[in-house]
């Protein structure tokens, strides 16, 4: 993660890094009609490293295991 952050902060021209560019943008008002994946696709040129990070997080596969069972330590108990 530290490597990614250093890459983000050291790759922009004019001493402005991707993270600063992203944080300076106006907030997006979320609605059900808004397509966040489309937003990242449109901003790929300006924020290429952050787009890669977003892909990693937005592409996580959902699991069919109920969260209560998944996080329960009851199944780890040995009788």
HUVEN-V499423 format. One record per pair of residues at least 4 apart in sequence whose C-alpha atoms are under 7 Angstrom apart, sorted by the first residue. I is the first residue (numbers start at 1). GAP is how many residues later the second one is. Records with the same first field share a line. If there is no record, write none. Layout:
BEGIN
I=GAP + GAP
END
This chain:
BEGIN
1=4
2=4
3=4
4=4
5=4
6=4
7=4
8=9 + 10 + 11 + 41
9=8 + 9
10=7
11=6
12=4 + 5 + 6
16=4 + 5
17=4
18=4 + 29
19=4
20=4
21=4
30=4
35=4
36=4
37=4
38=4
39=4
40=4 + 11
43=4
44=4 + 7
47=4
48=4
49=4
50=4
51=4
52=4
53=4
54=4
55=4
56=4
65=4 + 5
66=4
67=4
68=4
END
